Amino acid sequence: MPPNSIIWDAEIRGLNARRQFSEVVTYSIVYQTLDGVQRWQKIGRHGVWTPDLARKQARSVLMARDLGKDPSADRMALRSAPTVSELCDEYQKSANGKKLSTLKSDASRIATHIKPKLGMMKVTSVTSEVVENFMNALSPGSAKRVTGLLGAIFSFAVKRKMRETNPCTGVEKPKDGKRTRRLSNDEYAQLGSALDSENNVATAVFLLLAVTGFRSGEAKNLRWSECDLERNIVTLGDTKTGVSIRPLSNIAIDIIQRQSRTGEYVFAHQRNLPINNLRPWWLKLGMPKDVSPHTLRHSFASLAADLGYSDNVIAGMLGHARSSITSRYVHLEKALIDSANAVANETLKLVLLSIDQVIRTINIRN
């Protein structure tokens, strides 16, 4: 074809091959929408597209037009549509009312999983199949939570009229792999030996986790203002389940009282702030790879069950949402404190640490 020329197809009206001032020949289809608007839609370059493939695509465009659609306008809308990455940014900006810990978790999951895998896709291009493939590529520990967050993000997109449906709806999420791992007697002894050889703020946090069943964040971020040591309770204001009242064993109180009161936080670290990340400190203990600080929480609950305590009592000690401790357990403080003492004492027996060893371990060197 000579430069700046166009050839119209004899078989399909509107299909053409066009060469401007370069060597590139481009296939396009010209059509009118049902309301009379003329569109010129590019199909692709000759060489990548053959005449037969161009005809097949042209027929698809014309068929969509006959069904009342406007393929060219749809393509232009898709080109200017927001990406998943942009959607995530808008979602995070509008996440009012969420706790700071939740916002941090969302930001981490978006940055680690969602943006790297889906960020460049257009919001309107994400299908249920895309979501399912994305979910299946995640680790079992991340799949449910990350996909749940993605569903919330696309619900936000639907409310903002960015798309009509939520592609996460109907995708069968993996069952919640509840962590049922508990420490064996040998692992308790290994933990006791490892803690006895350390002497730092993290050691005190891990000891408190072992004898209370607290969540990691609840222990490391514990404030002096939350502690009522005379009544053997703490009132945690920012937990996974909201405000939560917990019993404190005498051993837990001893651990708390032996911390230097230099600021707002019980387990103050650098600049009187809590340890930001406990994981590096935990790894130094040399525990088995499938044992984490959360395992201490489940082990505490399992020990309580071994000692014959009911599910409601265990829920009260752990601060589970179902316990409704703020309304149901305040009048049972003594019973819960006695239970917490019994489980804490049993924990010390298993870690093969005497109270004197605990005191020595948590007397942090300056």
N, C-alpha and C positions, 0 to 999 in steps of 0.2 A: 504494500500500500504506500502511495506517495504521502509525504507529510501533509498534515492538516486536511485529512480526508476522512470520509465516513462511508461505510457500506451497510445497507439495510438488508436484513435477512428476508428471503423470499418465502420462508415457511411460517415464521411467527412475526406477526405485525408488531412493530415497535422495537424488536431486537436489532441491535446494531453492533458493528465493530468499528472503533474509531482510533485513528492515529493522529496525534497533534504534531509537535515539532521534535519529537524524539523517536527512538526506535520502538517504543512501547505501543502495543495495540491493546485496547481495552474494550471488553464487552459491556454493554449497558442495555437496559430495557426502559423504553419510554411508554408510559401509560397514563390514563386519566382515572382519577378516583370517581366513585359513583356520584359525587357532588360536583364533578367537572373540573377538579384541580389537576393540572398536569404535573407528573412526577418524572424525573430522570434518575433512575437508580442504577448505580454501578454494580456490575456482577463480579468482574475480575479481569486479570491480565491474561492475554493469550500466551499460551505456553504452560501456565498453571491450569488454565481452563481451556478445554477444547471446544469446538463449535457445538458438538452434541451435548456436552455438559452445560454450556451456556444456554442452549435451548431448553434443557430440562429445568434449569433454575428459572428461566423466564416464564415457563409454564406455571411454576409454583407461585411466582409473584402475581401473575394474572389471575390464577385461581383464588389467591387470597383477596385480591381486589374484588373479584366477583362475589365473594362472601361478605363484602362490606368493610374489609380491612384496608389499611393504608400501609403496606410494607415499608415504603421509603420513610414515611413519617415515624414509623415504629423504630426503624434503624437509627434515625436522627435522635429520637428520644432516648434510645438505649445508649447512644454515644455520649449524651450529656447527662445521663443518670449518675447518681452518686455511687461510689464504690463501697464495698463492705468496710474498708478502712475508714472512710469518711462517716459512714453510719455509726461505727463504733465510737468515733470521736464525739458525735452528737449525743449518743446514748450516755456517755460518761459525763458530758457537760450537764445533762438534764437529770442525773441520778440524785435528785434531792431526797433527803430523808434517810438515806442509807448510812449505816454505821461506817466509821472510818476503816475498820478492819475489813468490812465487806467491799468497800471501794478499792482498797489495796488488793484484795483477792481478785476482783474483777479486772483491775488494770493488769495484774500479772498474767491472768489467763488470756486476756486479749492480746497482750504483747508477745506472749510465749507461743500461743497456739493459733488464735483466730486470724490475726493480721498476717503472719507468715504464710498461712495456707490459703486463706480466702480473701485477704485484704484487697487484692487487685481486681477481684471479680465485681461486676456490677450487681447492685442489690437486687435488681429484677432478674438477674441471670441465675441466681442460686435456686436449685431445685431440691426436692426431697432426696433425690439420688445423690446429689452433691453433699448434702448434709450427712447422709448415711455413710458415704465413703470417708468423709472427714472424721466422723465419729469412730469408725472402725480402725482408723489409722492411729488413734490415740491410745495411750496405755490404759489398762483397766482402771487404774486409780484416778485417771483424769477424765475419762470418757463421759461419765454421767454428769459431773459438775460443769465441765466445759460446754457440753451440748445443751445443758439446762440454761446456761448463761446465753448461749447463741439463740436459743428460743426466746428468751426475754428481749434480746436485742432486736430480733425480727418482729416481735409483738410491738415494740416501739416503732419499727419501720411501718407497720400496718396502720398504727394510730396516726402517724405523720403522713399518711397517704403516699408513701414511697413505693408501696406495692400492695396488691390486693389481699394476698394470703401469706400465712407464715409457713415457710418450707419445712420447719421443724415439727409441725403438727402431723401426727400420725407416724413419725419415725420412732420405732421401738427402741427406747434407750436401754442400755445394759442394766441388769439388776444391780442395785447398790451393793457393792462388794464390802459388806460390813466387816471391819477388821476384828476378828475373833481371837487373834494371837494373844496368848498370855505367857508370862515367864514361867519356865520350869524351875524346880528347886535349884538345879545347878546354875541356871542363868541368874537367879536371885543372888546366889553366892558370888557369881562373877561380877555382878553389878556392885555388890557391897565392897568387894576387893578393889574394883576400879575407882569407886568413889572415895574409899579410904586412902587411896594413893594420890588423890587430887586435893587441891585446896584453893578454891576460887568461888566467885559468885555463882557460876553455873552449877557447881557441885551442890550448893545449897538449894538451888532451884530444882535440880533433879531429885534431891532427897525429899523436898516438899511434894513434888509430883508423886513420888512413890508412896508417901504416907497419907495423901489426901485424895488422889484420883482427880486432881484439877486438870484442866486443859493447859497446854503449854503456855498459851498467851495469858491465861488467867493467873498463872503463877509468876511468870517473869515480869508482868506488868502490875503486880499487886501493889496497892498504895497503902500507906500507913493509915490514911483516913478511912479505909474500908475495913480495918481490923478493930474488932471489939474483943480484946484478949481477956478481959474480965469475964465475959459471957461465953467465951470459946466459940465465937462465930465471926465470919466475915460477910460483908454485904457487897457483892461485886456488882458494879453499876453498868458494866459493858461486856456482857457475855454473849455467847451464841444464842441464848434464849432470853436475853434482856437482863433486868435486875434479878439477882439470885442470892439468896441467903444460904450459906454453907456452914456446917459444923466444923470446928477445928479440934483436933486431938491435942492432948498435952504435948506430944512429941512435935507436932506441927507448930505449936506456940513457941516451944523452945527454939526451933529453927528460926522462926521469925524474930524472936526477941534478941537473938545473938547477931543480928545484922546491924551494922552501923547506921544510925539514924541521921543521915547527912542530907536528906532531901525528901522529895515527895514519895519516892518509890522505895519499897522494902529492899528489893534486890538491886540496889543502885550499882551501876557499872561506870563507864567513862562519862564524865561530865554529869554525874548523878542521874543518868538516864538508864533505862533497862537495857539488857543485852538485845540487840536488834535481831540476831539470828542464832538460835541455840544449836543448829545442826552441826557446825564445826566443833563445838564443844562436846556434843554427844559422840561424834565420831572418834574423838580422842579416847573415849572409854573402851573402845575395842569390842563392843557388843556385837552379836550376830547381825548380819546385814538386814534381816527382816524384822529386827527389833528396833522400835523407834520410841521417842518419849511418849507417844500416844499409847504404846503398849503398856506403859506403867498405869495408865488410867483404866484400861481394860483388865489388867491384872488385879488392880485394887477392887474392881467390881466383882471379879471372879472369886477373890479371897473372901469378900463379904458374903457371897452366895455359899461358899464352902462352909462358912461359919454359921449358916442357917438364917441369914437375914432375908426378909421379904423383898420383892421387887420394888415396892413403894419406899422402903427404907433406903435401899441402894440408890434409887432414883433421887431421893432427898439428899443423900450424901454427895452425889455426883452433879446435882443441879440440872437434871434432865427436865425438859419443858413439861413433860407429862406429870411431873411431881407437883407442879403448882406450889412450890415450897413457900412462896411468899404468903399464901393464904391458908395452906393446909398444914404446914409443918412448924410454924412459929411456936405453937403451943406444945410441940413435941421436941423442943430444943434439947432437953436433957437426954431423951431417948436417942436422938441422933448423935449427940456428943459421945454418949457411951458406946454407940456402935462405931463411931469414928475412932475412938480410943482402942477398941478391940482390934479393928482391922489394921491400924497403924502399928500396934504392938506385934501382931502376927507378921506384918511386913518386916519389922526389924529382926525378928527371929529368922526369917528366910534369907535376909541379906547378910546374916551372921555378923551384924553390927550391934554392939551394946550401946546404950544411951551415952556412955562416956565416949565411945568412938565417934558417935554422931556429933557430940559437942566438940570434940577435937577437930573433926573434919570441917565443921562449919565455922570454926574460929579463923576467919580469913586473915591471912598475913597481908600487911600493908606494904 
